[in-house]
Amino acid sequence: MKLVFSIYGNIIGRGDQAASDYASDPNAVVFDAVEGVDELWRYSYDAETEALVVEYPDMTDEEALAQLEIDAAAENAE
């Protein structure tokens, strides 16, 4: 699956049609999704390194979602 990000790091589209629509847009970047990583919230784009970032890359989607909730609770407790 193709993923489309703005140059600011947020996902703005997915799929072949979105990739085609944004192919010539200088404010968009297209990547291929990582095999085994299905949840879109796990992806972001790092503009400094121009790299696709996958949060919790070694975890299943279920484990990553649980860890995300733990991390969010810890941040809110601070």
Biopython code that builds the backbone (N, CA, C, O; Angstrom):
import numpy as np
from Bio.PDB.StructureBuilder import StructureBuilder

atoms = [
    (1, "MET", "N", (0.839, -1.177, 0.000)),
    (1, "MET", "CA", (0.000, 0.000, 0.000)),
    (1, "MET", "C", (0.886, 1.243, 0.000)),
    (1, "MET", "O", (1.893, 1.302, 0.705)),
    (2, "LYS", "N", (0.504, 2.212, -0.784)),
    (2, "LYS", "CA", (1.209, 3.497, -0.833)),
    (2, "LYS", "C", (0.682, 4.405, 0.261)),
    (2, "LYS", "O", (-0.514, 4.413, 0.552)),
    (3, "LEU", "N", (1.586, 5.174, 0.869)),
    (3, "LEU", "CA", (1.243, 6.154, 1.894)),
    (3, "LEU", "C", (1.729, 7.513, 1.424)),
    (3, "LEU", "O", (2.843, 7.635, 0.913)),
    (4, "VAL", "N", (0.904, 8.533, 1.591)),
    (4, "VAL", "CA", (1.270, 9.886, 1.181)),
    (4, "VAL", "C", (1.291, 10.776, 2.415)),
    (4, "VAL", "O", (0.330, 10.816, 3.185)),
    (5, "PHE", "N", (2.406, 11.494, 2.594)),
    (5, "PHE", "CA", (2.590, 12.400, 3.727)),
    (5, "PHE", "C", (2.825, 13.809, 3.233)),
    (5, "PHE", "O", (3.359, 14.023, 2.144)),
    (6, "SER", "N", (2.416, 14.775, 4.054)),
    (6, "SER", "CA", (2.811, 16.153, 3.761)),
    (6, "SER", "C", (4.269, 16.289, 4.170)),
    (6, "SER", "O", (4.802, 15.438, 4.882)),
    (7, "ILE", "N", (4.899, 17.339, 3.727)),
    (7, "ILE", "CA", (6.299, 17.552, 4.107)),
    (7, "ILE", "C", (6.438, 17.873, 5.591)),
    (7, "ILE", "O", (7.550, 17.951, 6.112)),
    (8, "TYR", "N", (5.308, 18.058, 6.269)),
    (8, "TYR", "CA", (5.321, 18.337, 7.703)),
    (8, "TYR", "C", (5.158, 17.072, 8.541)),
    (8, "TYR", "O", (5.205, 17.131, 9.770)),
    (9, "GLY", "N", (4.967, 15.930, 7.883)),
    (9, "GLY", "CA", (4.965, 14.666, 8.601)),
    (9, "GLY", "C", (3.637, 13.981, 8.786)),
    (9, "GLY", "O", (3.610, 12.822, 9.200)),
    (10, "ASN", "N", (2.526, 14.645, 8.496)),
    (10, "ASN", "CA", (1.238, 13.996, 8.718)),
    (10, "ASN", "C", (0.775, 13.259, 7.458)),
    (10, "ASN", "O", (1.056, 13.681, 6.336)),
    (11, "ILE", "N", (0.070, 12.161, 7.665)),
    (11, "ILE", "CA", (-0.418, 11.363, 6.548)),
    (11, "ILE", "C", (-1.609, 12.065, 5.907)),
    (11, "ILE", "O", (-2.521, 12.518, 6.598)),
    (12, "ILE", "N", (-1.590, 12.150, 4.582)),
    (12, "ILE", "CA", (-2.667, 12.848, 3.878)),
    (12, "ILE", "C", (-3.394, 11.958, 2.875)),
    (12, "ILE", "O", (-4.376, 12.383, 2.266)),
    (13, "GLY", "N", (-2.921, 10.730, 2.701)),
    (13, "GLY", "CA", (-3.594, 9.824, 1.786)),
    (13, "GLY", "C", (-2.951, 8.458, 1.793)),
    (13, "GLY", "O", (-1.840, 8.271, 2.289)),
    (14, "ARG", "N", (-3.681, 7.496, 1.225)),
    (14, "ARG", "CA", (-3.130, 6.151, 1.105)),
    (14, "ARG", "C", (-3.703, 5.496, -0.136)),
    (14, "ARG", "O", (-4.786, 5.852, -0.600)),
    (15, "GLY", "N", (-2.975, 4.550, -0.658)),
    (15, "GLY", "CA", (-3.415, 3.823, -1.839)),
    (15, "GLY", "C", (-2.775, 4.350, -3.107)),
    (15, "GLY", "O", (-2.166, 5.419, -3.126)),
    (16, "ASP", "N", (-2.932, 3.565, -4.175)),
    (16, "ASP", "CA", (-2.323, 3.914, -5.460)),
    (16, "ASP", "C", (-2.880, 5.216, -6.035)),
    (16, "ASP", "O", (-2.134, 6.004, -6.618)),
    (17, "GLN", "N", (-4.189, 5.448, -5.876)),
    (17, "GLN", "CA", (-4.779, 6.661, -6.434)),
    (17, "GLN", "C", (-4.214, 7.904, -5.747)),
    (17, "GLN", "O", (-3.881, 8.884, -6.413)),
    (18, "ALA", "N", (-4.106, 7.868, -4.425)),
    (18, "ALA", "CA", (-3.540, 9.008, -3.693)),
    (18, "ALA", "C", (-2.088, 9.226, -4.106)),
    (18, "ALA", "O", (-1.658, 10.363, -4.298)),
    (19, "ALA", "N", (-1.336, 8.142, -4.243)),
    (19, "ALA", "CA", (0.066, 8.261, -4.656)),
    (19, "ALA", "C", (0.157, 8.912, -6.032)),
    (19, "ALA", "O", (1.026, 9.752, -6.270)),
    (20, "SER", "N", (-0.729, 8.529, -6.925)),
    (20, "SER", "CA", (-0.754, 9.119, -8.257)),
    (20, "SER", "C", (-1.155, 10.590, -8.201)),
    (20, "SER", "O", (-0.559, 11.428, -8.878)),
    (21, "ASP", "N", (-2.161, 10.897, -7.396)),
    (21, "ASP", "CA", (-2.638, 12.277, -7.277)),
    (21, "ASP", "C", (-1.568, 13.224, -6.754)),
    (21, "ASP", "O", (-1.497, 14.378, -7.177)),
    (22, "TYR", "N", (-0.740, 12.742, -5.841)),
    (22, "TYR", "CA", (0.268, 13.598, -5.203)),
    (22, "TYR", "C", (1.675, 13.430, -5.781)),
    (22, "TYR", "O", (2.613, 14.056, -5.288)),
    (23, "ALA", "N", (1.839, 12.608, -6.804)),
    (23, "ALA", "CA", (3.170, 12.294, -7.341)),
    (23, "ALA", "C", (3.967, 13.528, -7.739)),
    (23, "ALA", "O", (5.184, 13.554, -7.555)),
    (24, "SER", "N", (3.321, 14.536, -8.272)),
    (24, "SER", "CA", (4.046, 15.728, -8.717)),
    (24, "SER", "C", (3.943, 16.894, -7.740)),
    (24, "SER", "O", (4.383, 18.000, -8.053)),
    (25, "ASP", "N", (3.377, 16.665, -6.579)),
    (25, "ASP", "CA", (3.216, 17.721, -5.573)),
    (25, "ASP", "C", (4.508, 17.847, -4.760)),
    (25, "ASP", "O", (4.894, 16.893, -4.084)),
    (26, "PRO", "N", (5.184, 19.000, -4.809)),
    (26, "PRO", "CA", (6.436, 19.154, -4.065)),
    (26, "PRO", "C", (6.242, 19.187, -2.549)),
    (26, "PRO", "O", (7.211, 19.090, -1.795)),
    (27, "ASN", "N", (4.998, 19.324, -2.104)),
    (27, "ASN", "CA", (4.713, 19.362, -0.670)),
    (27, "ASN", "C", (4.233, 18.016, -0.139)),
    (27, "ASN", "O", (3.699, 17.937, 0.967)),
    (28, "ALA", "N", (4.423, 16.959, -0.924)),
    (28, "ALA", "CA", (4.003, 15.620, -0.524)),
    (28, "ALA", "C", (5.116, 14.615, -0.792)),
    (28, "ALA", "O", (5.942, 14.794, -1.687)),
    (29, "VAL", "N", (5.113, 13.558, 0.005)),
    (29, "VAL", "CA", (6.099, 12.484, -0.121)),
    (29, "VAL", "C", (5.343, 11.167, -0.117)),
    (29, "VAL", "O", (4.433, 10.970, 0.689)),
    (30, "VAL", "N", (5.723, 10.258, -1.025)),
    (30, "VAL", "CA", (5.053, 8.962, -1.143)),
    (30, "VAL", "C", (6.016, 7.859, -0.714)),
    (30, "VAL", "O", (7.178, 7.832, -1.121)),
    (31, "PHE", "N", (5.504, 6.944, 0.121)),
    (31, "PHE", "CA", (6.264, 5.780, 0.564)),
    (31, "PHE", "C", (5.425, 4.530, 0.395)),
    (31, "PHE", "O", (4.200, 4.598, 0.302)),
    (32, "ASP", "N", (6.092, 3.391, 0.356)),
    (32, "ASP", "CA", (5.404, 2.109, 0.451)),
    (32, "ASP", "C", (5.250, 1.765, 1.915)),
    (32, "ASP", "O", (6.169, 1.987, 2.704)),
    (33, "ALA", "N", (4.089, 1.221, 2.295)),
    (33, "ALA", "CA", (3.877, 0.763, 3.664)),
    (33, "ALA", "C", (4.860, -0.358, 3.969)),
    (33, "ALA", "O", (5.353, -1.027, 3.060)),
    (34, "VAL", "N", (5.138, -0.556, 5.231)),
    (34, "VAL", "CA", (6.039, -1.613, 5.678)),
    (34, "VAL", "C", (5.236, -2.900, 5.840)),
    (34, "VAL", "O", (4.154, -2.898, 6.428)),
    (35, "GLU", "N", (5.768, -3.985, 5.321)),
    (35, "GLU", "CA", (5.064, -5.263, 5.418)),
    (35, "GLU", "C", (4.790, -5.608, 6.877)),
    (35, "GLU", "O", (5.683, -5.544, 7.722)),
    (36, "GLY", "N", (3.555, -5.972, 7.156)),
    (36, "GLY", "CA", (3.179, -6.359, 8.507)),
    (36, "GLY", "C", (2.723, -5.218, 9.394)),
    (36, "GLY", "O", (2.285, -5.460, 10.519)),
    (37, "VAL", "N", (2.813, -3.977, 8.924)),
    (37, "VAL", "CA", (2.380, -2.825, 9.714)),
    (37, "VAL", "C", (1.144, -2.240, 9.035)),
    (37, "VAL", "O", (1.249, -1.549, 8.022)),
    (38, "ASP", "N", (-0.020, -2.522, 9.603)),
    (38, "ASP", "CA", (-1.272, -2.152, 8.959)),
    (38, "ASP", "C", (-1.894, -0.872, 9.492)),
    (38, "ASP", "O", (-2.577, -0.168, 8.748)),
    (39, "GLU", "N", (-1.678, -0.555, 10.751)),
    (39, "GLU", "CA", (-2.353, 0.588, 11.365)),
    (39, "GLU", "C", (-1.702, 1.899, 10.928)),
    (39, "GLU", "O", (-0.502, 2.096, 11.117)),
    (40, "LEU", "N", (-2.495, 2.787, 10.349)),
    (40, "LEU", "CA", (-1.957, 4.046, 9.826)),
    (40, "LEU", "C", (-1.384, 4.938, 10.910)),
    (40, "LEU", "O", (-0.458, 5.703, 10.640)),
    (41, "TRP", "N", (-1.910, 4.867, 12.145)),
    (41, "TRP", "CA", (-1.406, 5.736, 13.211)),
    (41, "TRP", "C", (0.039, 5.413, 13.568)),
    (41, "TRP", "O", (0.695, 6.202, 14.249)),
    (42, "ARG", "N", (0.539, 4.281, 13.126)),
    (42, "ARG", "CA", (1.922, 3.918, 13.436)),
    (42, "ARG", "C", (2.931, 4.595, 12.517)),
    (42, "ARG", "O", (4.135, 4.514, 12.760)),
    (43, "TYR", "N", (2.464, 5.255, 11.478)),
    (43, "TYR", "CA", (3.354, 5.862, 10.489)),
    (43, "TYR", "C", (3.447, 7.374, 10.649)),
    (43, "TYR", "O", (2.473, 8.046, 10.987)),
    (44, "SER", "N", (4.641, 7.886, 10.398)),
    (44, "SER", "CA", (4.825, 9.326, 10.244)),
    (44, "SER", "C", (6.024, 9.539, 9.326)),
    (44, "SER", "O", (6.734, 8.596, 8.976)),
    (45, "TYR", "N", (6.227, 10.763, 8.952)),
    (45, "TYR", "CA", (7.328, 11.131, 8.071)),
    (45, "TYR", "C", (8.222, 12.114, 8.817)),
    (45, "TYR", "O", (7.743, 13.120, 9.340)),
    (46, "ASP", "N", (9.516, 11.825, 8.865)),
    (46, "ASP", "CA", (10.492, 12.700, 9.512)),
    (46, "ASP", "C", (11.113, 13.584, 8.444)),
    (46, "ASP", "O", (11.940, 13.129, 7.653)),
    (47, "ALA", "N", (10.714, 14.840, 8.424)),
    (47, "ALA", "CA", (11.185, 15.757, 7.388)),
    (47, "ALA", "C", (12.683, 16.013, 7.471)),
    (47, "ALA", "O", (13.325, 16.236, 6.444)),
    (48, "GLU", "N", (13.250, 15.986, 8.669)),
    (48, "GLU", "CA", (14.689, 16.228, 8.826)),
    (48, "GLU", "C", (15.520, 15.143, 8.155)),
    (48, "GLU", "O", (16.506, 15.438, 7.480)),
    (49, "THR", "N", (15.123, 13.896, 8.339)),
    (49, "THR", "CA", (15.890, 12.779, 7.770)),
    (49, "THR", "C", (15.284, 12.266, 6.471)),
    (49, "THR", "O", (15.848, 11.390, 5.814)),
    (50, "GLU", "N", (14.118, 12.825, 6.103)),
    (50, "GLU", "CA", (13.392, 12.397, 4.907)),
    (50, "GLU", "C", (13.119, 10.899, 4.927)),
    (50, "GLU", "O", (13.280, 10.207, 3.922)),
    (51, "ALA", "N", (12.698, 10.411, 6.105)),
    (51, "ALA", "CA", (12.495, 8.975, 6.279)),
    (51, "ALA", "C", (11.105, 8.660, 6.791)),
    (51, "ALA", "O", (10.502, 9.441, 7.528)),
    (52, "LEU", "N", (10.611, 7.508, 6.388)),
    (52, "LEU", "CA", (9.370, 6.973, 6.921)),
    (52, "LEU", "C", (9.655, 6.446, 8.317)),
    (52, "LEU", "O", (10.639, 5.738, 8.527)),
    (53, "VAL", "N", (8.802, 6.786, 9.267)),
    (53, "VAL", "CA", (8.989, 6.348, 10.648)),
    (53, "VAL", "C", (7.819, 5.452, 11.024)),
    (53, "VAL", "O", (6.659, 5.795, 10.799)),
    (54, "VAL", "N", (8.140, 4.303, 11.600)),
    (54, "VAL", "CA", (7.119, 3.384, 12.096)),
    (54, "VAL", "C", (7.284, 3.315, 13.608)),
    (54, "VAL", "O", (8.330, 2.898, 14.104)),
    (55, "GLU", "N", (6.249, 3.725, 14.340)),
    (55, "GLU", "CA", (6.291, 3.647, 15.794)),
    (55, "GLU", "C", (6.189, 2.190, 16.231)),
    (55, "GLU", "O", (5.387, 1.431, 15.685)),
    (56, "TYR", "N", (6.988, 1.800, 17.201)),
    (56, "TYR", "CA", (6.965, 0.445, 17.758)),
    (56, "TYR", "C", (7.121, -0.602, 16.654)),
    (56, "TYR", "O", (6.256, -1.465, 16.505)),
    (57, "PRO", "N", (8.198, -0.543, 15.884)),
    (57, "PRO", "CA", (8.323, -1.392, 14.692)),
    (57, "PRO", "C", (8.375, -2.898, 14.956)),
    (57, "PRO", "O", (8.003, -3.678, 14.080)),
    (58, "ASP", "N", (8.819, -3.324, 16.127)),
    (58, "ASP", "CA", (8.950, -4.754, 16.396)),
    (58, "ASP", "C", (7.736, -5.348, 17.082)),
    (58, "ASP", "O", (7.767, -6.505, 17.501)),
    (59, "MET", "N", (6.652, -4.566, 17.205)),
    (59, "MET", "CA", (5.456, -5.038, 17.892)),
    (59, "MET", "C", (4.340, -5.309, 16.894)),
    (59, "MET", "O", (4.306, -4.728, 15.810)),
    (60, "THR", "N", (3.431, -6.195, 17.274)),
    (60, "THR", "CA", (2.217, -6.371, 16.486)),
    (60, "THR", "C", (1.384, -5.107, 16.631)),
    (60, "THR", "O", (1.653, -4.275, 17.498)),
    (61, "ASP", "N", (0.373, -4.965, 15.781)),
    (61, "ASP", "CA", (-0.504, -3.796, 15.880)),
    (61, "ASP", "C", (-1.152, -3.727, 17.257)),
    (61, "ASP", "O", (-1.275, -2.646, 17.833)),
    (62, "GLU", "N", (-1.566, -4.871, 17.783)),
    (62, "GLU", "CA", (-2.224, -4.889, 19.093)),
    (62, "GLU", "C", (-1.255, -4.469, 20.205)),
    (62, "GLU", "O", (-1.612, -3.682, 21.082)),
    (63, "GLU", "N", (-0.028, -4.998, 20.161)),
    (63, "GLU", "CA", (0.977, -4.622, 21.166)),
    (63, "GLU", "C", (1.329, -3.139, 21.055)),
    (63, "GLU", "O", (1.484, -2.450, 22.064)),
    (64, "ALA", "N", (1.451, -2.660, 19.823)),
    (64, "ALA", "CA", (1.806, -1.254, 19.613)),
    (64, "ALA", "C", (0.706, -0.328, 20.102)),
    (64, "ALA", "O", (0.992, 0.715, 20.689)),
    (65, "LEU", "N", (-0.546, -0.694, 19.868)),
    (65, "LEU", "CA", (-1.651, 0.134, 20.339)),
    (65, "LEU", "C", (-1.670, 0.185, 21.861)),
    (65, "LEU", "O", (-1.896, 1.245, 22.445)),
    (66, "ALA", "N", (-1.435, -0.950, 22.503)),
    (66, "ALA", "CA", (-1.371, -0.977, 23.966)),
    (66, "ALA", "C", (-0.226, -0.104, 24.467)),
    (66, "ALA", "O", (-0.390, 0.635, 25.438)),
    (67, "GLN", "N", (0.932, -0.184, 23.814)),
    (67, "GLN", "CA", (2.080, 0.627, 24.226)),
    (67, "GLN", "C", (1.812, 2.102, 23.989)),
    (67, "GLN", "O", (2.205, 2.937, 24.804)),
    (68, "LEU", "N", (1.150, 2.438, 22.890)),
    (68, "LEU", "CA", (0.796, 3.830, 22.614)),
    (68, "LEU", "C", (-0.080, 4.386, 23.730)),
    (68, "LEU", "O", (0.122, 5.516, 24.175)),
    (69, "GLU", "N", (-1.050, 3.599, 24.180)),
    (69, "GLU", "CA", (-1.927, 4.039, 25.263)),
    (69, "GLU", "C", (-1.155, 4.217, 26.563)),
    (69, "GLU", "O", (-1.408, 5.166, 27.306)),
    (70, "ILE", "N", (-0.214, 3.315, 26.847)),
    (70, "ILE", "CA", (0.630, 3.434, 28.037)),
    (70, "ILE", "C", (1.465, 4.706, 27.960)),
    (70, "ILE", "O", (1.558, 5.454, 28.933)),
    (71, "ASP", "N", (2.072, 4.947, 26.799)),
    (71, "ASP", "CA", (2.916, 6.127, 26.621)),
    (71, "ASP", "C", (2.099, 7.409, 26.726)),
    (71, "ASP", "O", (2.555, 8.386, 27.322)),
    (72, "ALA", "N", (0.890, 7.417, 26.151)),
    (72, "ALA", "CA", (0.033, 8.604, 26.222)),
    (72, "ALA", "C", (-0.388, 8.867, 27.673)),
    (72, "ALA", "O", (-0.422, 10.021, 28.102)),
    (73, "ALA", "N", (-0.707, 7.819, 28.426)),
    (73, "ALA", "CA", (-1.085, 7.985, 29.837)),
    (73, "ALA", "C", (0.084, 8.536, 30.637)),
    (73, "ALA", "O", (-0.111, 9.391, 31.500)),
    (74, "ALA", "N", (1.290, 8.064, 30.367)),
    (74, "ALA", "CA", (2.476, 8.553, 31.070)),
    (74, "ALA", "C", (2.732, 10.035, 30.752)),
    (74, "ALA", "O", (3.103, 10.805, 31.639)),
    (75, "GLU", "N", (2.537, 10.426, 29.504)),
    (75, "GLU", "CA", (2.726, 11.824, 29.122)),
    (75, "GLU", "C", (1.698, 12.721, 29.793)),
    (75, "GLU", "O", (2.019, 13.833, 30.213)),
    (76, "ASN", "N", (0.462, 12.242, 29.896)),
    (76, "ASN", "CA", (-0.601, 13.034, 30.515)),
    (76, "ASN", "C", (-0.419, 13.140, 32.024)),
    (76, "ASN", "O", (-0.904, 14.088, 32.641)),
    (77, "ALA", "N", (0.277, 12.174, 32.623)),
    (77, "ALA", "CA", (0.488, 12.182, 34.076)),
    (77, "ALA", "C", (1.590, 13.172, 34.487)),
    (77, "ALA", "O", (1.681, 13.562, 35.651)),
    (78, "GLU", "N", (2.404, 13.563, 33.540)),
    (78, "GLU", "CA", (3.533, 14.447, 33.854)),
    (78, "GLU", "C", (3.096, 15.856, 34.128)),
    (78, "GLU", "O", (3.929, 16.719, 34.406)),
]
sb = StructureBuilder()
sb.init_structure("model")
sb.init_model(0)
sb.init_chain("A")
sb.init_seg("    ")
for serial, (resi, resn, name, xyz) in enumerate(atoms, 1):
    if name == "N":
        sb.init_residue(resn, " ", resi, " ")
    sb.init_atom(name, np.array(xyz, "f"), 0.0, 1.0, " ", f" {name:<3s}", serial, name[0])
structure = sb.get_structure()
